[in-house]
Amino acid sequence: MTKSAAPKRHLPTSPFKASVAPPPKHFAVGDQVTHDVHGLGRVIAMEDGIAALVDFGSTQTRILSPYSKMTKL
């Protein structure tokens, strides 16, 4: 049996500070990006914070938010 990787909730009576979620990444059309799986690409369209359409040369891929594997160059 495996345990789930769900984050633990912070109890209000805990003496420790709650962990802060990292701010969401923002990309714009024309940004050059790198992706851990697909490599170098350029953002060609955005869908209101839901997804980014990225041209990686040989393919165009829709990358969903929160863009954990994508970094702006």
mmCIF file as gemmi writes it, N, C-alpha and C atoms, coordinates in Angstrom:
data_model
loop_
_atom_site.group_PDB
_atom_site.id
_atom_site.type_symbol
_atom_site.label_atom_id
_atom_site.label_alt_id
_atom_site.label_comp_id
_atom_site.label_asym_id
_atom_site.label_entity_id
_atom_site.label_seq_id
_atom_site.pdbx_PDB_ins_code
_atom_site.Cartn_x
_atom_site.Cartn_y
_atom_site.Cartn_z
_atom_site.occupancy
_atom_site.B_iso_or_equiv
_atom_site.pdbx_formal_charge
_atom_site.auth_seq_id
_atom_site.auth_asym_id
_atom_site.pdbx_PDB_model_num
ATOM 1 N N . MET Axp A 1 ? 0.843 -1.173 0 1 0 ? 1 A 1
ATOM 2 C CA . MET Axp A 1 ? 0 0 0 1 0 ? 1 A 1
ATOM 3 C C . MET Axp A 1 ? 0.89 1.237 0 1 0 ? 1 A 1
ATOM 4 N N . THR Axp A 2 ? 0.596 2.199 -0.853 1 0 ? 2 A 1
ATOM 5 C CA . THR Axp A 2 ? 1.399 3.409 -0.929 1 0 ? 2 A 1
ATOM 6 C C . THR Axp A 2 ? 0.654 4.577 -0.313 1 0 ? 2 A 1
ATOM 7 N N . LYS Axp A 3 ? 1.413 5.517 0.194 1 0 ? 3 A 1
ATOM 8 C CA . LYS Axp A 3 ? 0.824 6.715 0.786 1 0 ? 3 A 1
ATOM 9 C C . LYS Axp A 3 ? 0.659 7.776 -0.287 1 0 ? 3 A 1
ATOM 10 N N . SER Axp A 4 ? -0.36 8.599 -0.144 1 0 ? 4 A 1
ATOM 11 C CA . SER Axp A 4 ? -0.567 9.681 -1.108 1 0 ? 4 A 1
ATOM 12 C C . SER Axp A 4 ? 0.409 10.819 -0.809 1 0 ? 4 A 1
ATOM 13 N N . ALA Axp A 5 ? 0.692 11.593 -1.822 1 0 ? 5 A 1
ATOM 14 C CA . ALA Axp A 5 ? 1.622 12.703 -1.686 1 0 ? 5 A 1
ATOM 15 C C . ALA Axp A 5 ? 0.894 14.021 -1.466 1 0 ? 5 A 1
ATOM 16 N N . ALA Axp A 6 ? -0.307 13.961 -0.945 1 0 ? 6 A 1
ATOM 17 C CA . ALA Axp A 6 ? -1.083 15.177 -0.701 1 0 ? 6 A 1
ATOM 18 C C . ALA Axp A 6 ? -0.412 16.006 0.389 1 0 ? 6 A 1
ATOM 19 N N . PRO Axp A 7 ? -0.41 17.332 0.225 1 0 ? 7 A 1
ATOM 20 C CA . PRO Axp A 7 ? 0.212 18.174 1.253 1 0 ? 7 A 1
ATOM 21 C C . PRO Axp A 7 ? -0.582 18.123 2.55 1 0 ? 7 A 1
ATOM 22 N N . LYS Axp A 8 ? 0.134 18.18 3.649 1 0 ? 8 A 1
ATOM 23 C CA . LYS Axp A 8 ? -0.528 18.165 4.949 1 0 ? 8 A 1
ATOM 24 C C . LYS Axp A 8 ? -1.079 19.552 5.247 1 0 ? 8 A 1
ATOM 25 N N . ARG Axp A 9 ? -2.254 19.594 5.84 1 0 ? 9 A 1
ATOM 26 C CA . ARG Axp A 9 ? -2.845 20.881 6.164 1 0 ? 9 A 1
ATOM 27 C C . ARG Axp A 9 ? -2.215 21.435 7.438 1 0 ? 9 A 1
ATOM 28 N N . HIS Axp A 10 ? -2.216 22.744 7.542 1 0 ? 10 A 1
ATOM 29 C CA . HIS Axp A 10 ? -1.623 23.423 8.685 1 0 ? 10 A 1
ATOM 30 C C . HIS Axp A 10 ? -2.686 23.601 9.76 1 0 ? 10 A 1
ATOM 31 N N . LEU Axp A 11 ? -2.382 23.161 10.965 1 0 ? 11 A 1
ATOM 32 C CA . LEU Axp A 11 ? -3.317 23.311 12.078 1 0 ? 11 A 1
ATOM 33 C C . LEU Axp A 11 ? -3.171 24.707 12.681 1 0 ? 11 A 1
ATOM 34 N N . PRO Axp A 12 ? -4.268 25.377 12.992 1 0 ? 12 A 1
ATOM 35 C CA . PRO Axp A 12 ? -4.177 26.729 13.547 1 0 ? 12 A 1
ATOM 36 C C . PRO Axp A 12 ? -3.492 26.774 14.913 1 0 ? 12 A 1
ATOM 37 N N . THR Axp A 13 ? -3.457 25.66 15.639 1 0 ? 13 A 1
ATOM 38 C CA . THR Axp A 13 ? -2.819 25.636 16.96 1 0 ? 13 A 1
ATOM 39 C C . THR Axp A 13 ? -1.341 25.272 16.887 1 0 ? 13 A 1
ATOM 40 N N . SER Axp A 14 ? -0.817 25.035 15.689 1 0 ? 14 A 1
ATOM 41 C CA . SER Axp A 14 ? 0.573 24.636 15.53 1 0 ? 14 A 1
ATOM 42 C C . SER Axp A 14 ? 1.514 25.801 15.848 1 0 ? 14 A 1
ATOM 43 N N . PRO Axp A 15 ? 2.639 25.541 16.538 1 0 ? 15 A 1
ATOM 44 C CA . PRO Axp A 15 ? 3.601 26.604 16.818 1 0 ? 15 A 1
ATOM 45 C C . PRO Axp A 15 ? 4.482 26.927 15.602 1 0 ? 15 A 1
ATOM 46 N N . PHE Axp A 16 ? 4.372 26.161 14.54 1 0 ? 16 A 1
ATOM 47 C CA . PHE Axp A 16 ? 5.194 26.364 13.343 1 0 ? 16 A 1
ATOM 48 C C . PHE Axp A 16 ? 4.426 27.186 12.321 1 0 ? 16 A 1
ATOM 49 N N . LYS Axp A 17 ? 5.157 27.951 11.524 1 0 ? 17 A 1
ATOM 50 C CA . LYS Axp A 17 ? 4.537 28.777 10.498 1 0 ? 17 A 1
ATOM 51 C C . LYS Axp A 17 ? 4.057 27.897 9.344 1 0 ? 17 A 1
ATOM 52 N N . ALA Axp A 18 ? 2.972 28.318 8.736 1 0 ? 18 A 1
ATOM 53 C CA . ALA Axp A 18 ? 2.442 27.597 7.579 1 0 ? 18 A 1
ATOM 54 C C . ALA Axp A 18 ? 3.364 27.811 6.388 1 0 ? 18 A 1
ATOM 55 N N . SER Axp A 19 ? 3.522 26.782 5.564 1 0 ? 19 A 1
ATOM 56 C CA . SER Axp A 19 ? 4.369 26.936 4.385 1 0 ? 19 A 1
ATOM 57 C C . SER Axp A 19 ? 3.657 27.83 3.375 1 0 ? 19 A 1
ATOM 58 N N . VAL Axp A 20 ? 4.433 28.639 2.68 1 0 ? 20 A 1
ATOM 59 C CA . VAL Axp A 20 ? 3.891 29.586 1.728 1 0 ? 20 A 1
ATOM 60 C C . VAL Axp A 20 ? 3.983 28.973 0.333 1 0 ? 20 A 1
ATOM 61 N N . ALA Axp A 21 ? 2.87 28.987 -0.388 1 0 ? 21 A 1
ATOM 62 C CA . ALA Axp A 21 ? 2.878 28.454 -1.746 1 0 ? 21 A 1
ATOM 63 C C . ALA Axp A 21 ? 3.648 29.405 -2.661 1 0 ? 21 A 1
ATOM 64 N N . PRO Axp A 22 ? 4.445 28.869 -3.585 1 0 ? 22 A 1
ATOM 65 C CA . PRO Axp A 22 ? 5.194 29.75 -4.49 1 0 ? 22 A 1
ATOM 66 C C . PRO Axp A 22 ? 4.224 30.495 -5.416 1 0 ? 22 A 1
ATOM 67 N N . PRO Axp A 23 ? 4.571 31.73 -5.788 1 0 ? 23 A 1
ATOM 68 C CA . PRO Axp A 23 ? 3.675 32.482 -6.668 1 0 ? 23 A 1
ATOM 69 C C . PRO Axp A 23 ? 3.573 31.804 -8.033 1 0 ? 23 A 1
ATOM 70 N N . PRO Axp A 24 ? 2.423 31.909 -8.683 1 0 ? 24 A 1
ATOM 71 C CA . PRO Axp A 24 ? 2.274 31.267 -9.993 1 0 ? 24 A 1
ATOM 72 C C . PRO Axp A 24 ? 3.191 31.908 -11.028 1 0 ? 24 A 1
ATOM 73 N N . LYS Axp A 25 ? 3.654 31.106 -11.976 1 0 ? 25 A 1
ATOM 74 C CA . LYS Axp A 25 ? 4.521 31.615 -13.029 1 0 ? 25 A 1
ATOM 75 C C . LYS Axp A 25 ? 3.668 32.288 -14.091 1 0 ? 25 A 1
ATOM 76 N N . HIS Axp A 26 ? 4.185 33.387 -14.63 1 0 ? 26 A 1
ATOM 77 C CA . HIS Axp A 26 ? 3.468 34.123 -15.67 1 0 ? 26 A 1
ATOM 78 C C . HIS Axp A 26 ? 4.307 34.117 -16.941 1 0 ? 26 A 1
ATOM 79 N N . PHE Axp A 27 ? 3.668 33.762 -18.041 1 0 ? 27 A 1
ATOM 80 C CA . PHE Axp A 27 ? 4.321 33.753 -19.335 1 0 ? 27 A 1
ATOM 81 C C . PHE Axp A 27 ? 3.517 34.627 -20.288 1 0 ? 27 A 1
ATOM 82 N N . ALA Axp A 28 ? 4.187 35.18 -21.288 1 0 ? 28 A 1
ATOM 83 C CA . ALA Axp A 28 ? 3.532 36.003 -22.292 1 0 ? 28 A 1
ATOM 84 C C . ALA Axp A 28 ? 3.869 35.458 -23.675 1 0 ? 28 A 1
ATOM 85 N N . VAL Axp A 29 ? 3.05 35.807 -24.646 1 0 ? 29 A 1
ATOM 86 C CA . VAL Axp A 29 ? 3.298 35.384 -26.019 1 0 ? 29 A 1
ATOM 87 C C . VAL Axp A 29 ? 4.645 35.948 -26.469 1 0 ? 29 A 1
ATOM 88 N N . GLY Axp A 30 ? 5.476 35.098 -27.021 1 0 ? 30 A 1
ATOM 89 C CA . GLY Axp A 30 ? 6.806 35.5 -27.48 1 0 ? 30 A 1
ATOM 90 C C . GLY Axp A 30 ? 7.924 35.155 -26.514 1 0 ? 30 A 1
ATOM 91 N N . ASP Axp A 31 ? 7.594 34.762 -25.284 1 0 ? 31 A 1
ATOM 92 C CA . ASP Axp A 31 ? 8.634 34.39 -24.314 1 0 ? 31 A 1
ATOM 93 C C . ASP Axp A 31 ? 9.344 33.122 -24.762 1 0 ? 31 A 1
ATOM 94 N N . GLN Axp A 32 ? 10.667 33.125 -24.619 1 0 ? 32 A 1
ATOM 95 C CA . GLN Axp A 32 ? 11.431 31.915 -24.891 1 0 ? 32 A 1
ATOM 96 C C . GLN Axp A 32 ? 11.503 31.129 -23.587 1 0 ? 32 A 1
ATOM 97 N N . VAL Axp A 33 ? 11.209 29.82 -23.666 1 0 ? 33 A 1
ATOM 98 C CA . VAL Axp A 33 ? 11.129 28.984 -22.477 1 0 ? 33 A 1
ATOM 99 C C . VAL Axp A 33 ? 11.908 27.695 -22.678 1 0 ? 33 A 1
ATOM 100 N N . THR Axp A 34 ? 12.182 27.028 -21.567 1 0 ? 34 A 1
ATOM 101 C CA . THR Axp A 34 ? 12.746 25.691 -21.614 1 0 ? 34 A 1
ATOM 102 C C . THR Axp A 34 ? 11.841 24.783 -20.786 1 0 ? 34 A 1
ATOM 103 N N . HIS Axp A 35 ? 11.674 23.554 -21.266 1 0 ? 35 A 1
ATOM 104 C CA . HIS Axp A 35 ? 10.821 22.581 -20.61 1 0 ? 35 A 1
ATOM 105 C C . HIS Axp A 35 ? 11.657 21.353 -20.297 1 0 ? 35 A 1
ATOM 106 N N . ASP Axp A 36 ? 11.456 20.743 -19.137 1 0 ? 36 A 1
ATOM 107 C CA . ASP Axp A 36 ? 12.256 19.591 -18.712 1 0 ? 36 A 1
ATOM 108 C C . ASP Axp A 36 ? 12.139 18.408 -19.668 1 0 ? 36 A 1
ATOM 109 N N . VAL Axp A 37 ? 11.009 18.247 -20.337 1 0 ? 37 A 1
ATOM 110 C CA . VAL Axp A 37 ? 10.795 17.112 -21.235 1 0 ? 37 A 1
ATOM 111 C C . VAL Axp A 37 ? 10.996 17.5 -22.696 1 0 ? 37 A 1
ATOM 112 N N . HIS Axp A 38 ? 10.428 18.638 -23.117 1 0 ? 38 A 1
ATOM 113 C CA . HIS Axp A 38 ? 10.396 19.02 -24.527 1 0 ? 38 A 1
ATOM 114 C C . HIS Axp A 38 ? 11.588 19.856 -24.975 1 0 ? 38 A 1
ATOM 115 N N . GLY Axp A 39 ? 12.295 20.509 -24.072 1 0 ? 39 A 1
ATOM 116 C CA . GLY Axp A 39 ? 13.46 21.317 -24.439 1 0 ? 39 A 1
ATOM 117 C C . GLY Axp A 39 ? 13.117 22.777 -24.646 1 0 ? 39 A 1
ATOM 118 N N . LEU Axp A 40 ? 13.835 23.431 -25.59 1 0 ? 40 A 1
ATOM 119 C CA . LEU Axp A 40 ? 13.661 24.857 -25.848 1 0 ? 40 A 1
ATOM 120 C C . LEU Axp A 40 ? 12.435 25.111 -26.714 1 0 ? 40 A 1
ATOM 121 N N . GLY Axp A 41 ? 11.737 26.214 -26.422 1 0 ? 41 A 1
ATOM 122 C CA . GLY Axp A 41 ? 10.564 26.561 -27.202 1 0 ? 41 A 1
ATOM 123 C C . GLY Axp A 41 ? 10.199 28.017 -27.028 1 0 ? 41 A 1
ATOM 124 N N . ARG Axp A 42 ? 9.137 28.425 -27.744 1 0 ? 42 A 1
ATOM 125 C CA . ARG Axp A 42 ? 8.647 29.797 -27.661 1 0 ? 42 A 1
ATOM 126 C C . ARG Axp A 42 ? 7.138 29.756 -27.486 1 0 ? 42 A 1
ATOM 127 N N . VAL Axp A 43 ? 6.637 30.578 -26.542 1 0 ? 43 A 1
ATOM 128 C CA . VAL Axp A 43 ? 5.199 30.654 -26.274 1 0 ? 43 A 1
ATOM 129 C C . VAL Axp A 43 ? 4.528 31.342 -27.458 1 0 ? 43 A 1
ATOM 130 N N . ILE Axp A 44 ? 3.514 30.666 -28.043 1 0 ? 44 A 1
ATOM 131 C CA . ILE Axp A 44 ? 2.817 31.255 -29.189 1 0 ? 44 A 1
ATOM 132 C C . ILE Axp A 44 ? 1.379 31.638 -28.863 1 0 ? 44 A 1
ATOM 133 N N . ALA Axp A 45 ? 0.837 31.169 -27.736 1 0 ? 45 A 1
ATOM 134 C CA . ALA Axp A 45 ? -0.522 31.549 -27.319 1 0 ? 45 A 1
ATOM 135 C C . ALA Axp A 45 ? -0.69 31.268 -25.828 1 0 ? 45 A 1
ATOM 136 N N . MET Axp A 46 ? -1.552 32.063 -25.184 1 0 ? 46 A 1
ATOM 137 C CA . MET Axp A 46 ? -1.882 31.88 -23.769 1 0 ? 46 A 1
ATOM 138 C C . MET Axp A 46 ? -3.387 31.737 -23.622 1 0 ? 46 A 1
ATOM 139 N N . GLU Axp A 47 ? -3.826 30.929 -22.646 1 0 ? 47 A 1
ATOM 140 C CA . GLU Axp A 47 ? -5.242 30.723 -22.373 1 0 ? 47 A 1
ATOM 141 C C . GLU Axp A 47 ? -5.586 31.166 -20.95 1 0 ? 47 A 1
ATOM 142 N N . ASP Axp A 48 ? -5.563 32.45 -20.683 1 0 ? 48 A 1
ATOM 143 C CA . ASP Axp A 48 ? -5.991 33.051 -19.408 1 0 ? 48 A 1
ATOM 144 C C . ASP Axp A 48 ? -5.519 32.303 -18.168 1 0 ? 48 A 1
ATOM 145 N N . GLY Axp A 49 ? -4.245 31.995 -18.073 1 0 ? 49 A 1
ATOM 146 C CA . GLY Axp A 49 ? -3.697 31.334 -16.895 1 0 ? 49 A 1
ATOM 147 C C . GLY Axp A 49 ? -4.008 29.859 -16.791 1 0 ? 49 A 1
ATOM 148 N N . ILE Axp A 50 ? -4.687 29.286 -17.789 1 0 ? 50 A 1
ATOM 149 C CA . ILE Axp A 50 ? -5.021 27.862 -17.759 1 0 ? 50 A 1
ATOM 150 C C . ILE Axp A 50 ? -3.941 27.043 -18.434 1 0 ? 50 A 1
ATOM 151 N N . ALA Axp A 51 ? -3.465 27.52 -19.592 1 0 ? 51 A 1
ATOM 152 C CA . ALA Axp A 51 ? -2.485 26.769 -20.364 1 0 ? 51 A 1
ATOM 153 C C . ALA Axp A 51 ? -1.713 27.707 -21.275 1 0 ? 51 A 1
ATOM 154 N N . ALA Axp A 52 ? -0.579 27.206 -21.761 1 0 ? 52 A 1
ATOM 155 C CA . ALA Axp A 52 ? 0.236 27.932 -22.723 1 0 ? 52 A 1
ATOM 156 C C . ALA Axp A 52 ? 0.498 27.009 -23.903 1 0 ? 52 A 1
ATOM 157 N N . LEU Axp A 53 ? 0.354 27.535 -25.111 1 0 ? 53 A 1
ATOM 158 C CA . LEU Axp A 53 ? 0.688 26.775 -26.305 1 0 ? 53 A 1
ATOM 159 C C . LEU Axp A 53 ? 2.112 27.149 -26.676 1 0 ? 53 A 1
ATOM 160 N N . VAL Axp A 54 ? 2.995 26.134 -26.692 1 0 ? 54 A 1
ATOM 161 C CA . VAL Axp A 54 ? 4.415 26.381 -26.894 1 0 ? 54 A 1
ATOM 162 C C . VAL Axp A 54 ? 4.884 25.647 -28.146 1 0 ? 54 A 1
ATOM 163 N N . ASP Axp A 55 ? 5.64 26.356 -28.989 1 0 ? 55 A 1
ATOM 164 C CA . ASP Axp A 55 ? 6.22 25.777 -30.198 1 0 ? 55 A 1
ATOM 165 C C . ASP Axp A 55 ? 7.637 25.316 -29.854 1 0 ? 55 A 1
ATOM 166 N N . PHE Axp A 56 ? 7.862 23.998 -29.924 1 0 ? 56 A 1
ATOM 167 C CA . PHE Axp A 56 ? 9.168 23.428 -29.621 1 0 ? 56 A 1
ATOM 168 C C . PHE Axp A 56 ? 9.929 23.056 -30.899 1 0 ? 56 A 1
ATOM 169 N N . GLY Axp A 57 ? 9.572 23.67 -32.011 1 0 ? 57 A 1
ATOM 170 C CA . GLY Axp A 57 ? 10.244 23.385 -33.27 1 0 ? 57 A 1
ATOM 171 C C . GLY Axp A 57 ? 9.543 22.274 -34.023 1 0 ? 57 A 1
ATOM 172 N N . SER Axp A 58 ? 9.701 21.053 -33.585 1 0 ? 58 A 1
ATOM 173 C CA . SER Axp A 58 ? 9.082 19.921 -34.275 1 0 ? 58 A 1
ATOM 174 C C . SER Axp A 58 ? 7.625 19.708 -33.866 1 0 ? 58 A 1
ATOM 175 N N . THR Axp A 59 ? 7.235 20.178 -32.69 1 0 ? 59 A 1
ATOM 176 C CA . THR Axp A 59 ? 5.858 20.013 -32.207 1 0 ? 59 A 1
ATOM 177 C C . THR Axp A 59 ? 5.371 21.276 -31.513 1 0 ? 59 A 1
ATOM 178 N N . GLN Axp A 60 ? 4.059 21.417 -31.461 1 0 ? 60 A 1
ATOM 179 C CA . GLN Axp A 60 ? 3.423 22.458 -30.658 1 0 ? 60 A 1
ATOM 180 C C . GLN Axp A 60 ? 2.678 21.745 -29.543 1 0 ? 60 A 1
ATOM 181 N N . THR Axp A 61 ? 2.958 22.123 -28.302 1 0 ? 61 A 1
ATOM 182 C CA . THR Axp A 61 ? 2.398 21.432 -27.157 1 0 ? 61 A 1
ATOM 183 C C . THR Axp A 61 ? 1.666 22.415 -26.251 1 0 ? 61 A 1
ATOM 184 N N . ARG Axp A 62 ? 0.526 21.975 -25.734 1 0 ? 62 A 1
ATOM 185 C CA . ARG Axp A 62 ? -0.256 22.764 -24.771 1 0 ? 62 A 1
ATOM 186 C C . ARG Axp A 62 ? 0.21 22.364 -23.38 1 0 ? 62 A 1
ATOM 187 N N . ILE Axp A 63 ? 0.832 23.282 -22.663 1 0 ? 63 A 1
ATOM 188 C CA . ILE Axp A 63 ? 1.352 23.047 -21.321 1 0 ? 63 A 1
ATOM 189 C C . ILE Axp A 63 ? 0.366 23.652 -20.321 1 0 ? 63 A 1
ATOM 190 N N . LEU Axp A 64 ? -0.123 22.828 -19.395 1 0 ? 64 A 1
ATOM 191 C CA . LEU Axp A 64 ? -1.108 23.28 -18.415 1 0 ? 64 A 1
ATOM 192 C C . LEU Axp A 64 ? -0.456 23.972 -17.227 1 0 ? 64 A 1
ATOM 193 N N . SER Axp A 65 ? -1.199 24.906 -16.626 1 0 ? 65 A 1
ATOM 194 C CA . SER Axp A 65 ? -0.757 25.588 -15.417 1 0 ? 65 A 1
ATOM 195 C C . SER Axp A 65 ? -0.694 24.561 -14.29 1 0 ? 65 A 1
ATOM 196 N N . PRO Axp A 66 ? 0.216 24.581 -13.376 1 0 ? 66 A 1
ATOM 197 C CA . PRO Axp A 66 ? 1.086 25.639 -12.897 1 0 ? 66 A 1
ATOM 198 C C . PRO Axp A 66 ? 2.471 25.662 -13.531 1 0 ? 66 A 1
ATOM 199 N N . TYR Axp A 67 ? 2.654 25.04 -14.665 1 0 ? 67 A 1
ATOM 200 C CA . TYR Axp A 67 ? 3.907 25.115 -15.433 1 0 ? 67 A 1
ATOM 201 C C . TYR Axp A 67 ? 5.122 24.686 -14.61 1 0 ? 67 A 1
ATOM 202 N N . SER Axp A 68 ? 4.99 23.608 -13.85 1 0 ? 68 A 1
ATOM 203 C CA . SER Axp A 68 ? 6.054 23.191 -12.935 1 0 ? 68 A 1
ATOM 204 C C . SER Axp A 68 ? 7.35 22.79 -13.633 1 0 ? 68 A 1
ATOM 205 N N . LYS Axp A 69 ? 7.268 22.303 -14.865 1 0 ? 69 A 1
ATOM 206 C CA . LYS Axp A 69 ? 8.467 21.855 -15.568 1 0 ? 69 A 1
ATOM 207 C C . LYS Axp A 69 ? 8.955 22.879 -16.597 1 0 ? 69 A 1
ATOM 208 N N . MET Axp A 70 ? 8.363 24.076 -16.624 1 0 ? 70 A 1
ATOM 209 C CA . MET Axp A 70 ? 8.71 25.074 -17.626 1 0 ? 70 A 1
ATOM 210 C C . MET Axp A 70 ? 9.304 26.308 -16.961 1 0 ? 70 A 1
ATOM 211 N N . THR Axp A 71 ? 10.366 26.843 -17.565 1 0 ? 71 A 1
ATOM 212 C CA . THR Axp A 71 ? 11.059 28.006 -17.026 1 0 ? 71 A 1
ATOM 213 C C . THR Axp A 71 ? 11.275 29.034 -18.125 1 0 ? 71 A 1
ATOM 214 N N . LYS Axp A 72 ? 11.083 30.312 -17.801 1 0 ? 72 A 1
ATOM 215 C CA . LYS Axp A 72 ? 11.324 31.387 -18.762 1 0 ? 72 A 1
ATOM 216 C C . LYS Axp A 72 ? 12.823 31.655 -18.844 1 0 ? 72 A 1
ATOM 217 N N . LEU Axp A 73 ? 13.311 31.859 -20.059 1 0 ? 73 A 1
ATOM 218 C CA . LEU Axp A 73 ? 14.741 32.167 -20.253 1 0 ? 73 A 1
ATOM 219 C C . LEU Axp A 73 ? 14.955 33.657 -20.364 1 0 ? 73 A 1
